[in-house]
Amino acid sequence: MTCAELVELVTAYLDGALAPETEQRFVEHLALCDGCEIYVEQIRRTAAEVGRVRPENLPEETRDRLLDAFRSFPRG
């Protein structure tokens, strides 16, 4: 597995949604690549922190900017 492939699969990995053989390749790559190991940990921590943010505690401008960003995100 390449670093680029790992980046594409990181969300599925963290959600436990990879096929067993793909997860094995993912884990093997992490064992060999310090950069990807750090990246996955950063994504894991970011998701945990963002999950703690309560929408009602966001300033209205920040909430609107986030919603606009997600609305403009290309759908695959």
PEHU-V731021 format. One record per residue. N is the residue number from 0. RES is the residue in one small letter. PSI is psi in degrees with one decimal (999 if undefined). OMEGA is omega in radians with two decimals (NA if undefined). D_CENTER is the distance of its C-alpha to the mean C-alpha in Angstrom with 2 decimals. Layout:
N RES PSI OMEGA D_CENTER
N RES PSI OMEGA D_CENTER
This chain:
0 m 137.7 3.10 17.42
1 t 166.3 3.08 16.73
2 c -40.3 -3.14 14.05
3 a -40.3 3.10 13.32
4 e -41.5 3.13 13.11
5 l -44.6 3.14 10.69
6 v -40.1 3.14 8.24
7 e -26.2 -3.03 8.94
8 l -2.4 -2.99 8.53
9 v -39.5 -3.14 5.63
10 t -44.7 3.11 4.48
11 a -38.4 3.10 8.26
12 y -49.3 -3.11 8.88
13 l -27.3 3.10 7.45
14 d -4.9 -3.11 9.32
15 g 30.1 -3.02 12.23
16 a 11.1 3.12 12.81
17 l 148.1 2.99 13.67
18 a 148.6 -3.07 17.36
19 p -42.8 -3.12 19.04
20 e -34.8 3.10 20.05
21 t -40.8 3.10 16.67
22 e -39.0 3.12 15.19
23 q -45.6 3.11 18.23
24 r -39.5 3.12 17.71
25 f -50.1 -3.11 14.09
26 v -39.6 3.10 15.56
27 e -41.4 3.11 18.53
28 h -43.8 3.12 16.67
29 l -37.3 -3.12 14.93
30 a -24.4 -3.09 18.50
31 l -13.9 -2.97 19.82
32 c 102.6 -3.14 17.37
33 d -37.7 -3.13 17.05
34 g -43.3 3.13 14.91
35 c -35.5 3.09 12.12
36 e -43.5 3.10 12.71
37 i -43.6 3.14 12.35
38 y -47.3 -3.12 9.14
39 v -40.8 3.12 7.52
40 e -38.5 3.10 9.48
41 q -42.2 3.12 8.54
42 i -42.4 3.13 4.81
43 r -47.2 -3.13 6.77
44 r -40.6 3.11 9.41
45 t -46.1 3.13 7.98
46 a -40.1 3.13 6.90
47 a -42.6 -3.14 10.35
48 e -44.3 3.13 12.12
49 v -34.4 3.12 11.18
50 g -17.7 3.13 12.21
51 r -13.1 -3.11 15.50
52 v 127.5 3.12 16.37
53 r 127.6 -3.09 19.16
54 p -35.8 -3.11 19.73
55 e -13.5 3.11 23.41
56 n -6.6 3.12 22.91
57 l 139.4 2.98 21.38
58 p 146.2 -3.08 24.07
59 e -41.6 -3.14 24.90
60 e -42.1 3.13 24.28
61 t -45.7 3.12 20.72
62 r -45.6 -3.13 20.02
63 d -40.0 3.12 21.72
64 r -40.7 3.10 19.85
65 l -44.8 3.12 16.43
66 l -41.9 3.10 17.94
67 d -41.2 -3.14 19.43
68 a -43.5 -3.14 16.28
69 f -34.8 3.12 14.60
70 r -32.9 -3.10 17.98
71 s -3.3 -3.14 18.29
72 f 130.3 -3.13 14.99
73 p 136.5 3.11 16.30
74 r 134.2 -3.04 16.26
75 g 999 NA 16.16
